[in-house]
């Protein structure tokens, strides 16, 4: 019997899932709450590993490439060149691409369908949707939650609420001395335990932003930084990002049906940088693997290890003081920079191993921060 799959949420992860499953001949419906696919624009930076995952699905969404990072901490500066440039993508374009390819593969898209309730019965999974002012009941063997950080699917199936972090960034004009292929990062732990970034998406403009620990404080910190550095915001972009605190299985049996989570609904976020595009798509590959082949997913097992390594690194960095970041930049000799250039943020295990081999004092700094805290 052909598997009948309902995907809740027209997100990038949702449409990528729909594409992978529909091209295998499975019956796939995507339910999107909005009346049309019209995601808000948001500029994202990803490693080139995304090409390995998406291939031609990425076509048209890449707006720039970054081949150099400049890092700043209390007057210190360091630069790292990237032989494999990072890619700047426009999220809204990517979602449109994925939606078109999913439909071409045979997935059916139903807009203006908002999930209200998910419940098991003796044979399938039943769910109620709000559609054009009316309630509609339907059912499926498999339901996949791709409905973001506030996932109704996750809540209905008993996963509970996940903590979240606000991402806030402003579109700004680039400084005249800045190459459009260079990204800048500032470490100011008194303002944010994460970092500020300036990422160009065109020859003249970029996004300057940060991850905050709460929305109000994050916006205050960004406004302060913009004013201090002489930037005039043109417009603002924001999102809530799942705060990954531990691995939670993204599959559970619900009655006799099966429920999966992908993307932000699954919380597949690298906490070292609070980025979730590539890891979210890797989670999609794992879910598709389980549904198509059955049994455990090797991709999900590898992803679990990767996310937990990023979490460990974040626990170390979260305790860094300004002096620690200065010491870190001072450690970036030519050998260490070569390691940083050789591996991407999506290969954090290999990256950390090479850095420790080439700069053993890093592990002492990390251990002191981890054990003593601020």
C-alpha positions, 0 to 999 in steps of 0.5 A: 500500500502506498504511504500517505503523507501529510506535511504541515508547514510550507517551510524550506524543510517542509518542501524539501521533505515533500520533494524527496518523498514525492519523487519516490512515488509517495502520496504527499500533501503539504498544508500551509497556513498562509493563503499563498507561499510568500515567506518574509525575506531573510538573508542567511549565510551557510557553508558550501556543504549546502550544495552537497545536500541540495544540489540544483535545488539551490539554483537562484537562491545564492546572492553572494559568496564570502571568501574571508572572515574578519574577527574583532575583539577589544581592539584585536583583529584576525582574518581567515580566508575560505578556500571554499566560500560560504554562500549567502542565500535569500530564504524566500527565494529558496523556499519558492524553489523548493515548493516548485520542485516539490509540486513538479515531483508530484506533491500537492500543495494546499494553502490557507490550511492551518492545523488546529488539532492532531489526534490518533484513531484506530487506523490512521492519524486524524487532524482538523484544519481551518480552511477558508473560514471552515473546519476540515477533517482529514487523515493520513498514515504519516504526519510530518511537522515542518511548522517552525519553532512554535510547531502545532504538530510537536505540541499535539503529539506530546513533544512539548514547548522548546526554548527559543532565541531571537535573531534580529538583524538590520539591512545596512549600507556596507562601509566603503572600506569593506569588500562585499565578499568579506564578513565581519564578526565582533565578540562582545560578551558583555552585550551578547554571549553569541556575537554580532555579524555583518554579512554582505548580500550585494556589492553595497548592502548587508545585514548586521545582526545578533542572537539575543537571549531575549527579544527586548534586550537583543533589540536594545543591543543591536540599536546600541551597536548600530549607533556606535558603529555609525550604521543607519538601519534601512529595514529590520529582519527577525526570527525565533530560533529553537534553542538546542539543549539536547537531542530529542528524537524527531519521530514517535508513534502516535496511536498506530500512525507515525509523526516526524518533525523536521527543520525548526520544529525538530530543533536541529540547530548548531548552537555554536553559531545558532544556524540551522539551515544545513543541519535542518536539511540533513534532518530532512534527509534522515526522515526521508531515509526512515520513511522510504527504507524503514529502520534507523537512519544513519543520517540522523545518528550522524546529525545527533553527534554533530549537534551535540558537539556544537552544543559542547562548543557553545557551552564553552563559548558562553562562558568566554570573557572579553579577555578570553576572546582576545586570547583566542584571536591571538592564538590564530597563527598561520597554522590554526588559520589553515585548519579553520580554512580547511573545514567548515562549521558543518564539520565541527568535530574535524575542525576542533581536532585540527585546531587542538593539534595545531594550537594545544593552548586552545584546549586549556582556554576551553577547559578553564572557561567550561569549568570555571565560567564567568 
